[in-house]
Amino acid sequence: MKIVYYSFGGRYSDNPRALHQRLLARADVDAEHVWLAGPEHAGAFPAGTATVPLGGPEALDALASADLVVADNHLPAWDKRPGTTYLQTWHGTPMKRIHRDAHFTQPAGEDVMSRLDDDVTRWDLLLAPSGAAAVPLRGAFGFGGPVPVTGYPRNDALLAPDAEQRRARVRAELGVEEGRTAVLYAPTWRDDDRFGDGPDFRLELDLQRFTERLGDSHVLLMRLHYLVPDALRGLDVPGVLDVSRHPDVNDLYLAADALVSDYSSAVFDFAITGKPVVSFVYDLERYRDVLRGFYFDPCEIAPGPVLRTSEEVLEALADLEGVRVEHKARYEAFQERFCHAEDGRAADRVLDLVLGGRGVRA
């Protein structure tokens, strides 16, 4: 059988990557694997990986001849033949509203939304990482097909037997000294940053104050959203590393001792690790009432403190054990609601679901 993969503008990443890697490790499936590769990402695929250029006729031919298509985002229009299964994994539990539920400062335009809706008509399955996530995912896309609650294949790595060894390796590669607290800051993007009708991109977390207050004991790993990864190009602040282009966010989740985020799906994935989460929601009202709106109110469901100022965030990071103790009950409730399906075996569940008897060796 032929399997075609697509992730985030032609990267080797996310749920499609996890499913591909798991398939390569299994002995019971004989398949041809082809990735749609963006020109700026083509060099990051593992040696020997078959790729075709995203956006060209080869990509459309690959999709049209596939038995299984695995994507974590919308694909361009293509001729789906009878018998092809299109598995849409999506890419996170949505705290913020998405697709037609979203309130954009500058709407993408009805023609764009119609093309995205057209892609949805080709989906055969839409994965959900939890029962709670399945509801907004189905509703946002108006998807009437199966939405199995499987957990996310990409999150299996967070619970893998080698997670501690991987953590040590990644920290060494990043230059995080032993005994130093690594804080991952992973904010989501703002629509006015992307579409350009708002103020210039600015970072609300005070990096200089971070260095002054915590620089001797902490290191900050800055991970901007994939839609605005170069907004801080040339960043040069002691104790702050720009990891926006790091190829695998799971490496960063494992390397980090705490997460600072806002309305990002990173909160839901990172909570699988049990490590402290701090929500920095400096623009809560604007994001809620003007830019997007929420499915889940961060003030109600966040697994840790919900803070409005940079100084409050630094205070929390200075006492992570206090954060852990004070918010223990909230954290456990969050995990029960949003992480219940994450057990390290999601990839196999998904593959058994979509492959059935196809592609199995005799």
C-alpha positions as CSV (number, residue, x, y, z in Angstrom):
1,M,0.0,0.0,0.0
2,K,1.0,3.6,-0.5
3,I,0.9,6.1,2.4
4,V,1.3,9.9,1.8
5,Y,2.1,12.2,4.7
6,Y,1.8,16.0,5.1
7,S,2.6,18.2,8.1
8,F,2.7,22.0,8.6
9,G,3.7,23.4,5.3
10,G,5.8,20.4,4.3
11,R,7.7,19.7,7.5
12,Y,8.7,16.3,8.9
13,S,6.8,16.7,12.1
14,D,3.9,16.2,14.5
15,N,1.4,13.3,14.4
16,P,2.2,12.2,10.8
17,R,5.9,11.9,11.8
18,A,5.0,9.8,14.8
19,L,2.8,7.5,12.7
20,H,5.5,7.2,10.1
21,Q,8.2,6.3,12.6
22,R,6.0,3.8,14.3
23,L,5.1,2.1,11.0
24,L,8.8,1.8,10.1
25,A,9.4,0.1,13.5
26,R,6.5,-2.4,13.0
27,A,7.2,-5.6,11.1
28,D,3.6,-6.3,10.1
29,V,3.0,-3.6,7.5
30,D,4.6,-3.4,4.1
31,A,4.1,0.1,2.6
32,E,5.5,2.7,0.4
33,H,5.9,6.0,2.3
34,V,5.9,9.4,0.6
35,W,6.1,12.8,2.2
36,L,5.0,16.2,0.8
37,A,8.0,18.4,1.5
38,G,8.1,22.2,1.5
39,P,11.2,23.5,-0.3
40,E,12.6,25.2,2.9
41,H,12.1,22.0,4.9
42,A,13.2,19.3,2.4
43,G,16.7,19.1,3.9
44,A,15.4,18.2,7.3
45,F,13.8,14.8,6.4
46,P,15.8,11.7,7.4
47,A,18.1,10.2,4.9
48,G,16.3,7.8,2.6
49,T,12.9,9.3,3.1
50,A,10.9,9.6,-0.2
51,T,9.6,13.1,-0.7
52,V,7.9,15.1,-3.4
53,P,7.7,18.9,-3.6
54,L,4.7,20.4,-1.9
55,G,2.6,22.5,-4.3
56,G,3.6,20.9,-7.5
57,P,2.1,18.3,-9.8
58,E,4.1,15.5,-8.1
59,A,2.3,16.1,-4.8
60,L,-1.1,16.0,-6.5
61,D,-0.1,12.8,-8.2
62,A,1.1,11.2,-5.0
63,L,-2.2,12.1,-3.2
64,A,-4.3,10.8,-6.1
65,S,-2.5,7.4,-6.0
66,A,-2.4,7.0,-2.2
67,D,-4.2,4.3,-0.3
68,L,-3.8,6.2,2.9
69,V,-3.3,10.0,3.4
70,V,-2.1,11.2,6.8
71,A,-2.2,15.0,7.5
72,D,-2.2,17.3,10.5
73,N,-3.5,20.3,8.6
74,H,-5.5,21.2,5.4
75,L,-4.3,19.9,2.1
76,P,-4.7,21.6,-1.3
77,A,-7.5,20.3,-3.5
78,W,-6.7,16.9,-5.0
79,D,-8.6,14.1,-6.7
80,K,-9.4,11.5,-4.1
81,R,-10.0,8.1,-5.6
82,P,-12.4,5.5,-4.3
83,G,-10.7,3.3,-1.7
84,T,-8.4,6.0,-0.4
85,T,-8.6,6.7,3.4
86,Y,-7.8,10.3,4.5
87,L,-6.8,10.4,8.1
88,Q,-6.9,14.0,9.5
89,T,-5.0,14.0,12.8
90,W,-5.2,17.8,13.3
91,H,-2.6,19.2,15.7
92,G,-3.8,19.8,19.2
93,T,-6.6,20.3,21.6
94,P,-8.1,23.7,20.7
95,M,-8.5,26.1,23.7
96,K,-9.0,28.9,21.2
97,R,-11.7,28.9,18.6
98,I,-10.7,27.6,15.2
99,H,-11.9,27.4,11.6
100,R,-15.4,28.9,11.2
101,D,-15.8,29.3,15.0
102,A,-12.9,31.8,15.1
103,H,-13.3,35.6,15.3
104,F,-10.5,37.0,13.1
105,T,-9.4,40.6,13.3
106,Q,-8.8,40.3,9.5
107,P,-10.8,37.3,8.2
108,A,-9.0,34.9,5.9
109,G,-11.8,35.5,3.3
110,E,-14.7,33.3,2.2
111,D,-12.7,31.9,-0.8
112,V,-10.0,30.6,1.6
113,M,-12.6,29.2,4.1
114,S,-14.4,27.5,1.2
115,R,-11.2,25.8,0.1
116,L,-10.6,24.6,3.7
117,D,-14.2,23.3,3.9
118,D,-13.7,21.5,0.6
119,D,-10.7,19.7,2.2
120,V,-12.9,18.6,5.1
121,T,-15.3,16.8,2.7
122,R,-12.4,14.4,1.9
123,W,-11.7,13.5,5.5
124,D,-12.6,9.9,6.5
125,L,-11.5,10.2,10.2
126,L,-10.6,13.0,12.5
127,L,-8.5,12.1,15.5
128,A,-9.3,13.5,19.0
129,P,-6.7,13.5,21.8
130,S,-9.5,13.4,24.4
131,G,-13.2,13.2,24.8
132,A,-13.3,16.9,25.7
133,A,-11.4,17.8,22.6
134,A,-13.6,15.8,20.2
135,V,-16.6,18.1,20.7
136,P,-15.1,21.4,19.5
137,L,-13.0,19.6,16.8
138,R,-16.1,18.1,15.3
139,G,-18.2,21.3,15.6
140,A,-15.6,23.7,14.2
141,F,-15.2,21.7,11.0
142,G,-18.7,20.5,10.7
143,F,-17.3,17.0,10.3
144,G,-19.9,14.3,10.3
145,G,-17.6,11.3,10.2
146,P,-15.9,9.3,12.9
147,V,-13.9,11.2,15.6
148,P,-12.2,8.4,17.5
149,V,-10.6,9.3,20.9
150,T,-7.2,7.8,20.5
151,G,-4.8,10.1,22.2
152,Y,-2.1,11.7,20.0
153,P,0.6,9.6,18.4
154,R,3.1,12.6,18.7
155,N,2.6,12.4,22.5
156,D,3.7,8.8,22.8
157,A,7.3,10.0,23.1
158,L,6.5,11.8,26.3
159,L,5.8,8.5,28.0
160,A,8.3,6.3,26.2
161,P,10.7,4.1,28.2
162,D,13.7,6.2,26.9
163,A,12.1,9.6,27.8
164,E,14.7,10.3,30.6
165,Q,17.6,9.5,28.3
166,R,16.2,11.6,25.6
167,R,15.7,14.5,28.0
168,A,19.4,14.3,29.1
169,R,20.5,14.2,25.5
170,V,18.4,17.2,24.4
171,R,19.5,19.3,27.4
172,A,23.1,18.5,26.6
173,E,22.6,19.5,22.9
174,L,21.0,22.8,24.0
175,G,23.7,23.5,26.5
176,V,21.4,23.4,29.5
177,E,23.7,22.8,32.5
178,E,22.9,20.1,35.0
179,G,20.9,21.4,37.9
180,R,19.7,24.4,36.0
181,T,15.9,24.9,35.6
182,A,14.8,25.0,31.9
183,V,11.6,26.9,31.3
184,L,9.9,26.5,27.9
185,Y,8.0,29.6,26.8
186,A,5.6,28.6,24.0
187,P,2.9,31.3,23.3
188,T,0.4,30.9,20.5
189,W,0.2,33.4,17.6
190,R,-2.1,36.4,17.5
191,D,-4.1,36.9,14.3
192,D,-3.0,40.6,14.1
193,D,0.6,39.5,14.2
194,R,0.1,37.2,11.2
195,F,-2.2,39.3,9.1
196,G,-0.4,42.5,9.9
197,D,-3.2,45.0,10.7
198,G,-2.2,45.2,14.4
199,P,0.9,46.5,16.2
200,D,4.3,45.1,15.3
201,F,5.1,41.8,17.0
202,R,6.3,42.2,20.5
203,L,7.1,39.9,23.3
204,E,5.3,40.6,26.5
205,L,7.5,38.5,28.7
206,D,10.4,40.7,29.9
207,L,13.5,38.8,28.9
208,Q,15.9,41.2,30.5
209,R,14.1,40.9,33.8
210,F,14.1,37.1,33.4
211,T,17.9,37.3,33.1
212,E,18.3,39.7,36.0
213,R,15.9,37.7,38.3
214,L,16.5,34.1,37.3
215,G,19.4,34.0,35.0
216,D,21.8,32.3,37.5
217,S,19.5,29.3,38.0
218,H,17.2,29.2,35.0
219,V,17.4,29.1,31.2
220,L,14.5,30.2,29.0
221,L,13.7,28.2,25.9
222,M,11.7,30.5,23.5
223,R,9.4,28.6,21.2
224,L,7.4,30.9,18.9
225,H,4.4,29.5,16.9
226,Y,5.3,28.0,13.5
227,L,3.4,30.8,11.7
228,V,5.7,33.4,13.2
229,P,8.9,31.5,13.9
230,D,11.3,34.3,12.9
231,A,9.7,37.2,14.8
232,L,12.6,37.3,17.2
233,R,15.4,36.6,14.7
234,G,18.8,37.7,16.0
235,L,17.6,37.3,19.7
236,D,20.7,37.8,21.9
237,V,19.8,37.8,25.6
238,P,22.0,35.8,28.2
239,G,20.2,32.7,29.4
240,V,17.6,32.8,26.6
241,L,17.7,30.4,23.7
242,D,15.5,30.8,20.6
243,V,14.3,27.2,19.8
244,S,11.5,28.2,17.5
245,R,13.1,26.2,14.6
246,H,13.8,23.1,16.7
247,P,12.5,20.2,14.6
248,D,10.7,18.3,17.4
249,V,8.7,20.1,20.2
250,N,8.6,16.8,22.2
251,D,12.4,17.2,22.7
252,L,11.6,20.6,24.3
253,Y,8.8,19.3,26.4
254,L,11.1,16.6,27.8
255,A,14.1,19.0,28.3
256,A,12.0,21.6,30.1
257,D,11.2,21.6,33.8
258,A,8.2,24.0,33.4
259,L,6.0,25.5,30.7
260,V,4.9,29.1,30.3
261,S,2.1,29.4,27.6
262,D,-1.3,31.0,27.1
263,Y,-4.0,29.7,24.8
264,S,-1.8,27.2,23.0
265,S,-2.5,23.5,22.6
266,A,1.0,23.1,24.1
267,V,-0.6,23.3,27.5
268,F,-2.6,20.1,26.9
269,D,0.4,18.2,25.6
270,F,2.8,19.3,28.2
271,A,0.4,18.4,31.1
272,I,1.0,14.8,30.2
273,T,4.5,15.2,31.8
274,G,3.1,16.3,35.1
275,K,5.5,19.3,35.2
276,P,4.4,22.8,36.2
277,V,2.4,24.9,33.8
278,V,2.1,28.7,34.1
279,S,-0.5,30.5,32.0
280,F,0.5,34.1,30.9
281,V,-2.7,35.7,29.6
282,Y,-1.7,39.4,29.4
283,D,-4.3,40.0,26.6
284,L,-7.1,37.8,27.8
285,E,-10.0,40.1,27.1
286,R,-8.7,41.1,23.6
287,Y,-8.0,37.5,22.6
288,R,-11.4,36.4,23.9
289,D,-13.6,39.2,22.6
290,V,-11.8,40.5,19.5
291,L,-9.3,38.0,18.1
292,R,-10.6,34.5,18.7
293,G,-12.7,33.5,21.6
294,F,-12.4,30.3,23.6
295,Y,-13.9,26.8,23.8
296,F,-12.3,26.4,27.2
297,D,-11.8,29.4,29.5
298,P,-8.2,29.3,30.7
299,C,-9.2,30.9,34.0
300,E,-11.4,28.0,34.7
301,I,-9.4,25.0,33.3
302,A,-5.7,25.9,33.4
303,P,-3.6,23.4,35.3
304,G,-1.6,26.1,37.1
305,P,-1.6,29.8,37.9
306,V,-3.3,32.2,35.4
307,L,-1.2,35.4,35.5
308,R,-1.5,38.8,33.8
309,T,2.0,40.4,34.2
310,S,5.5,39.4,33.4
311,E,6.6,40.0,36.9
312,E,4.0,37.6,38.2
313,V,5.3,35.0,35.9
314,L,8.8,35.5,37.1
315,E,7.5,35.2,40.7
316,A,5.9,31.8,39.9
317,L,9.0,30.5,38.1
318,A,11.1,31.4,41.2
319,D,9.0,29.0,43.2
320,L,7.9,26.1,41.0
321,E,7.6,23.7,43.9
322,G,5.1,26.1,45.4
323,V,3.2,26.2,42.1
324,R,3.1,22.5,42.0
325,V,1.7,22.2,45.6
326,E,-0.8,25.0,45.3
327,H,-2.3,23.8,42.0
328,K,-2.2,20.1,42.5
329,A,-6.0,19.6,42.5
330,R,-6.4,21.8,39.4
331,Y,-3.6,19.9,37.6
332,E,-5.1,16.5,38.4
333,A,-8.6,17.6,37.2
334,F,-7.0,18.9,34.0
335,Q,-5.2,15.7,33.3
336,E,-8.3,13.6,33.9
337,R,-10.3,15.8,31.5
338,F,-7.8,16.3,28.7
339,C,-5.1,13.7,29.0
340,H,-7.1,10.5,29.9
341,A,-6.3,8.8,26.5
342,E,-2.6,9.5,26.6
343,D,-0.9,6.2,27.6
344,G,2.1,6.0,25.2
345,R,0.3,3.7,22.8
346,A,-1.7,6.1,20.7
347,A,0.2,5.4,17.4
348,D,-0.5,1.7,17.5
349,R,-4.2,2.3,18.3
350,V,-4.5,4.7,15.3
351,L,-2.6,2.4,12.9
352,D,-4.7,-0.6,13.9
353,L,-7.8,1.5,13.4
354,V,-7.0,2.9,9.9
355,L,-5.0,-0.1,8.4
356,G,-7.2,-3.0,9.4
357,G,-5.9,-5.8,7.2
358,R,-4.5,-3.6,4.5
359,G,-0.7,-3.7,3.9
360,V,-0.2,-6.6,6.4
361,R,2.6,-8.9,5.3
362,A,1.7,-12.5,4.5
